[in-house]
């Protein structure tokens, strides 16, 4: 039982215990080979030997959801945040060829809303299942005085493994002429929301208000503006691992903060640049809608702030593009060839702003 003095200070231990019990079934459903312990201990246990790796390297990643949380809080929509949190971590792991093994979350608030937290953590567990990793632990903290009433924060931590010889990127194998395959984003994912919020608020929109027609999606219908903006970050783990099993993926890049301009060069050697054709990939309606709110925004600002419709890119030898795209398709992932590597540096994108403005 909670101490009454602590409860009066704003911390309810009973609520935290109730949340742990409520989420145990969801966490258990994410179990995979290697899981040794369930929730409730001081630390989660994982047995790497049970995974079958022979010469593994461990890869670790941590991330959050950023100010997308503010949109969720104001819209009262929490069911997509768990996938965002997991995706931001595990998509970074798979970029190095790694299979995510386990995940831990951190949930902090002024006062714990058990139902909201349960919804978010159940989303985390489902995203872990969809990515093949286990939710083996986490932390829930009430911190009155540090957070404002109704506010909360999320952080995620994931560890994966890759056989040493399969580690990506294969820097020495990257050459001018290699093709760039793009995997489409579902929208904003979890980056650029500070700018999105400014544009939305300057225009006088209400996140809980009706979804503009321009933002409706047949695949993911939304009743409110908040729901449309909160469409979750895509999980690319299983499709990218399927592509990697072909042996023909030379590099992967997760397109997050910094956009196409800053993320692709992170996996390339010195002396290699990229040319992209913006007419070659689909641009989700949210970007055209935002362009109508920011008609003077520069092309570079778009390409360094948002994913602009590309959530992940793969670098592949031209002769192997068909093989890799077939593996992606078999895993249920659409893709398109959007450019190639060249001698030089940086990322050149042709036609993005013209295409965006023509659709706005």
C-alpha positions as CSV (number, residue, x, y, z in Angstrom):
1,X,0.0,0.0,0.0
2,X,1.1,3.6,-0.7
3,X,2.1,5.8,2.3
4,X,-0.6,8.4,2.9
5,X,2.1,11.1,3.2
6,X,3.5,10.2,-0.2
7,X,0.1,10.2,-1.7
8,X,-0.6,13.6,-0.4
9,X,2.6,14.8,-1.9
10,X,1.2,13.7,-5.3
11,X,2.7,10.2,-5.8
12,X,0.3,7.2,-5.8
13,X,2.3,3.9,-5.7
14,X,-0.9,1.9,-5.8
15,X,-1.7,3.4,-9.2
16,X,1.8,2.3,-10.5
17,X,1.3,-1.2,-9.2
18,X,-2.1,-1.3,-10.8
19,X,-0.6,-0.3,-14.2
20,X,2.0,-3.1,-13.9
21,X,-0.6,-5.7,-13.3
22,X,-2.8,-4.3,-16.2
23,X,0.0,-4.5,-18.8
24,X,1.5,-7.9,-17.8
25,X,-0.7,-9.8,-20.4
26,X,0.4,-7.4,-23.2
27,X,4.0,-7.7,-22.3
28,X,3.8,-11.5,-22.0
29,X,2.3,-11.7,-25.5
30,X,5.5,-10.1,-26.8
31,X,7.8,-12.9,-25.4
32,X,10.3,-14.4,-27.9
33,X,13.2,-16.9,-27.6
34,X,15.7,-15.5,-25.1
35,X,13.2,-13.9,-22.6
36,X,14.0,-15.2,-19.1
37,X,12.0,-12.9,-16.8
38,X,8.7,-11.1,-16.9
39,X,7.7,-7.6,-15.6
40,X,8.1,-6.7,-12.0
41,X,11.7,-7.4,-11.3
42,X,14.5,-4.9,-10.8
43,X,15.8,-5.7,-14.3
44,X,14.7,-7.7,-17.3
45,X,16.7,-10.9,-18.1
46,X,17.5,-12.0,-21.7
47,X,19.5,-15.1,-22.7
48,X,21.3,-14.3,-26.0
49,X,22.3,-18.0,-26.4
50,X,18.6,-18.9,-27.0
51,X,18.5,-16.7,-30.1
52,X,20.8,-18.9,-32.2
53,X,23.4,-16.4,-33.1
54,X,26.9,-17.7,-33.6
55,X,29.1,-14.5,-33.6
56,X,26.7,-11.7,-32.7
57,X,27.3,-8.0,-32.2
58,X,24.8,-6.2,-29.9
59,X,23.3,-3.0,-31.2
60,X,21.5,-0.6,-28.8
61,X,19.3,2.4,-29.5
62,X,17.2,4.9,-27.5
63,X,14.7,7.5,-28.6
64,X,11.5,9.3,-27.8
65,X,8.5,10.7,-29.6
66,X,9.3,14.4,-29.2
67,X,6.7,17.1,-29.3
68,X,4.3,14.8,-31.1
69,X,3.3,14.1,-27.5
70,X,1.8,17.6,-27.2
71,X,-0.5,16.9,-30.2
72,X,-1.6,13.6,-28.6
73,X,-2.3,15.3,-25.3
74,X,-4.3,18.1,-26.8
75,X,-6.2,15.8,-29.1
76,X,-6.7,13.2,-26.4
77,X,-5.5,10.4,-28.7
78,X,-3.0,7.9,-27.2
79,X,-3.4,4.7,-29.1
80,X,-0.7,5.3,-31.7
81,X,2.1,6.6,-29.5
82,X,3.3,3.1,-28.5
83,X,4.1,2.2,-32.1
84,X,5.8,5.6,-32.6
85,X,8.1,4.9,-29.6
86,X,9.0,1.4,-30.7
87,X,9.5,2.3,-34.3
88,X,11.9,5.2,-33.6
89,X,14.1,2.7,-31.8
90,X,13.9,-0.6,-33.7
91,X,14.0,1.1,-37.1
92,X,17.4,2.5,-36.1
93,X,18.6,-1.0,-35.1
94,X,17.6,-2.6,-38.4
95,X,19.6,0.1,-40.2
96,X,22.7,-1.8,-39.0
97,X,21.3,-5.1,-40.1
98,X,20.2,-6.0,-36.5
99,X,17.2,-7.9,-35.4
100,X,15.6,-6.2,-32.3
101,X,15.6,-8.6,-29.3
102,X,14.1,-6.7,-26.5
103,X,12.6,-3.3,-25.5
104,X,12.2,-1.2,-22.4
105,X,10.1,1.9,-21.9
106,X,10.1,4.9,-19.6
107,X,6.8,6.7,-18.8
108,X,6.9,9.8,-16.7
109,X,4.1,12.1,-15.7
110,X,2.9,14.6,-13.1
111,X,0.1,12.2,-12.0
112,X,-0.3,8.7,-13.5
113,X,-3.4,8.2,-15.6
114,X,-3.6,4.4,-15.5
115,X,-6.0,4.1,-18.5
116,X,-4.0,6.4,-20.7
117,X,-0.7,4.7,-19.7
118,X,-2.2,1.3,-20.3
119,X,-3.3,2.3,-23.8
120,X,0.2,3.6,-24.6
121,X,2.0,0.5,-23.2
122,X,-0.3,-1.9,-24.9
123,X,0.6,-0.1,-28.1
124,X,4.2,-0.6,-27.3
125,X,3.7,-4.3,-26.7
126,X,1.9,-4.7,-30.0
127,X,4.6,-2.9,-31.9
128,X,7.2,-5.1,-30.2
129,X,5.2,-8.1,-31.4
130,X,5.1,-6.7,-34.9
131,X,8.8,-6.1,-34.8
132,X,9.7,-9.5,-33.3
133,X,11.1,-8.2,-30.1
134,X,10.0,-8.6,-26.4
135,X,8.9,-6.0,-24.0
136,X,10.8,-7.1,-20.9
137,X,10.7,-4.1,-18.6
138,X,10.3,-0.4,-18.0
139,X,9.8,2.3,-15.5
140,X,6.7,4.4,-14.6
141,X,7.4,7.6,-12.7
142,X,5.1,10.2,-11.1
143,X,6.9,13.5,-10.7
144,X,4.6,16.2,-9.6
145,X,6.2,19.6,-9.8
146,X,8.5,18.5,-12.6
147,X,5.7,17.9,-15.2
148,X,2.6,20.0,-15.5
149,X,-0.8,18.3,-14.8
150,X,-1.9,16.3,-17.8
151,X,1.6,16.2,-19.3
152,X,3.8,13.1,-19.7
153,X,6.9,12.0,-21.4
154,X,8.1,8.7,-23.1
155,X,11.4,7.2,-23.9
156,X,12.3,3.8,-25.3
157,X,15.3,1.6,-25.3
158,X,16.0,-1.4,-27.5
159,X,18.8,-3.9,-28.0
160,X,19.3,-6.0,-31.1
161,X,21.8,-8.4,-32.5
162,X,23.5,-9.0,-35.9
163,X,26.0,-11.6,-37.0
164,X,29.3,-9.9,-37.3
165,X,29.7,-10.5,-41.1
166,X,26.2,-9.2,-41.7
167,X,26.8,-5.7,-40.1
168,X,25.6,-2.8,-42.2
169,X,26.6,-0.5,-43.8
170,X,29.0,-2.3,-46.1
171,X,31.1,0.9,-46.6
172,X,33.7,-0.7,-48.8
173,X,31.1,-2.1,-51.2
174,X,29.3,1.2,-51.8
175,X,29.9,2.6,-55.3
176,X,28.7,5.3,-57.7
177,X,25.8,3.9,-59.7
178,X,24.3,2.0,-56.7
179,X,20.5,2.4,-56.6
180,X,18.4,4.0,-53.8
181,X,15.2,2.1,-53.0
182,X,12.7,4.0,-50.9
183,X,10.1,2.6,-48.5
184,X,7.2,5.0,-48.1
185,X,6.4,6.8,-44.9
186,X,2.9,6.9,-43.5
187,X,3.2,10.7,-43.0
188,X,5.1,12.8,-40.5
189,X,6.2,9.8,-38.4
190,X,7.7,11.4,-35.2
191,X,9.9,14.3,-36.5
192,X,9.2,18.0,-37.3
193,X,6.3,18.4,-34.8
194,X,7.6,21.6,-33.3
195,X,7.2,23.2,-36.7
196,X,4.0,21.4,-37.4
197,X,2.5,22.7,-34.1
198,X,3.5,26.3,-35.0
199,X,2.0,26.1,-38.4
200,X,-1.3,24.5,-37.1
201,X,-1.6,26.9,-34.2
202,X,-0.8,30.0,-36.3
203,X,-3.6,28.9,-38.7
204,X,-6.0,28.6,-35.8
205,X,-6.8,24.9,-36.1
206,X,-7.9,22.7,-33.2
207,X,-6.3,19.2,-32.9
208,X,-9.6,17.9,-31.5
209,X,-11.6,19.5,-34.4
210,X,-12.7,17.7,-37.6
211,X,-10.1,16.3,-39.9
212,X,-9.7,18.4,-43.0
213,X,-10.7,16.5,-46.2
214,X,-7.2,17.0,-47.6
215,X,-5.8,14.8,-44.8
216,X,-8.2,11.9,-45.1
217,X,-6.7,8.5,-45.9
218,X,-8.8,5.5,-47.1
219,X,-6.3,3.2,-45.3
220,X,-6.2,5.2,-42.1
221,X,-9.4,7.3,-41.8
222,X,-9.3,10.0,-39.2
223,X,-12.1,11.8,-37.4
224,X,-10.0,14.7,-36.0
225,X,-7.1,16.7,-37.1
226,X,-5.1,15.3,-34.3
227,X,-5.8,11.7,-35.4
228,X,-4.5,12.5,-38.9
229,X,-1.3,14.1,-37.7
230,X,-0.7,11.3,-35.2
231,X,-0.7,8.5,-37.8
232,X,2.1,6.3,-36.4
233,X,5.6,5.8,-37.6
234,X,5.9,2.8,-39.9
235,X,7.7,-0.3,-38.6
236,X,10.2,-1.4,-41.2
237,X,12.0,-4.2,-39.2
238,X,10.5,-7.3,-40.8
239,X,10.6,-6.1,-44.3
240,X,14.1,-4.8,-44.1
241,X,15.4,-8.0,-42.5
242,X,13.7,-9.9,-45.3
243,X,15.6,-7.7,-47.8
244,X,18.8,-8.3,-45.9
245,X,18.5,-12.0,-46.2
246,X,19.0,-11.7,-49.9
247,X,22.6,-10.6,-49.1
248,X,22.3,-7.7,-51.5
249,X,21.6,-4.8,-49.2
250,X,24.7,-2.6,-48.9
251,X,23.2,0.1,-46.6
252,X,20.0,1.2,-44.9
253,X,19.1,4.7,-43.6
254,X,16.2,5.6,-41.4
255,X,14.8,9.0,-42.5
256,X,14.1,10.8,-39.2
257,X,15.2,14.2,-37.9
258,X,17.4,15.9,-40.5
259,X,15.4,14.3,-43.3
260,X,16.8,13.0,-46.6
261,X,19.5,15.6,-46.7
262,X,21.2,14.6,-43.4
263,X,20.4,10.9,-42.9
264,X,21.5,9.3,-46.1
265,X,25.1,10.6,-45.9
266,X,25.4,9.0,-42.4
267,X,25.8,5.6,-44.1
268,X,28.0,6.6,-47.0
269,X,31.8,6.8,-47.4
270,X,33.7,10.0,-48.2
271,X,33.5,11.0,-51.9
272,X,30.0,9.5,-52.5
273,X,26.9,11.6,-52.9
274,X,23.3,11.0,-53.8
275,X,20.9,12.1,-56.5
276,X,17.1,11.7,-55.9
277,X,14.1,12.2,-58.2
278,X,11.1,13.5,-56.2
279,X,8.7,12.4,-58.9
280,X,9.6,8.7,-58.1
281,X,8.0,8.4,-54.7
282,X,4.5,9.1,-53.3
283,X,4.2,12.2,-51.1
284,X,1.5,11.7,-48.4
285,X,-1.2,14.4,-48.3
286,X,-0.1,15.8,-45.0
287,X,2.9,17.4,-46.6
288,X,0.8,19.2,-49.3
289,X,-1.6,20.3,-46.6
290,X,1.2,21.7,-44.5
291,X,2.6,23.4,-47.6
292,X,-0.6,25.3,-47.9
293,X,0.1,26.7,-44.4
294,X,3.8,27.5,-45.2
295,X,3.9,28.7,-48.8
296,X,7.3,30.4,-48.4
297,X,9.1,27.6,-46.7
298,X,12.3,26.7,-48.6
299,X,12.9,23.3,-50.2
300,X,15.9,22.8,-48.0
301,X,13.8,23.4,-44.9
302,X,11.3,20.7,-46.1
303,X,14.1,18.2,-46.9
304,X,15.9,18.7,-43.6
305,X,12.9,18.8,-41.3
306,X,10.6,16.1,-42.6
307,X,10.9,12.7,-44.1
308,X,8.9,14.1,-47.1
309,X,7.3,10.7,-47.8
310,X,10.3,8.4,-47.5
311,X,10.7,6.5,-44.2
312,X,13.6,4.2,-45.0
313,X,16.1,3.9,-47.9
314,X,18.1,0.9,-49.0
315,X,21.3,1.0,-51.2
316,X,21.6,-1.8,-53.6
317,X,23.7,-2.8,-56.6
318,X,21.8,-2.0,-59.9
319,X,21.8,-5.7,-60.8
320,X,20.1,-6.7,-57.6
321,X,17.3,-4.2,-57.4
322,X,14.7,-6.6,-58.7
323,X,15.7,-9.3,-56.2
324,X,15.6,-6.9,-53.2
325,X,12.3,-5.4,-54.2
326,X,10.8,-8.9,-54.6
327,X,11.9,-9.7,-51.1
328,X,10.3,-6.5,-49.8
329,X,7.1,-7.2,-51.7
330,X,6.9,-10.7,-50.3
331,X,7.2,-9.2,-46.8
332,X,4.2,-6.9,-47.6
333,X,6.3,-3.8,-48.2
334,X,5.9,-1.5,-51.2
335,X,9.0,0.2,-52.5
336,X,10.3,2.4,-55.4
337,X,13.6,3.2,-56.9
338,X,14.2,7.0,-56.4
339,X,17.8,7.7,-57.2
340,X,21.4,6.6,-57.2
341,X,24.8,7.2,-55.7
342,X,27.4,9.3,-57.6
343,X,31.0,10.5,-57.1
344,X,30.8,13.7,-55.0
345,X,29.1,14.6,-51.8
346,X,25.7,15.6,-50.3
347,X,22.2,14.8,-51.4
348,X,20.6,16.5,-54.5
349,X,16.8,16.2,-54.7
350,X,15.2,17.3,-58.0
351,X,11.7,18.6,-58.3
352,X,10.4,18.2,-54.7
353,X,9.2,21.7,-54.1
354,X,7.5,22.0,-57.5
355,X,5.7,18.7,-56.9
356,X,4.7,19.7,-53.4
357,X,3.4,23.1,-54.4
358,X,1.5,21.7,-57.3
359,X,-0.4,19.4,-55.0
360,X,-1.0,21.9,-52.2
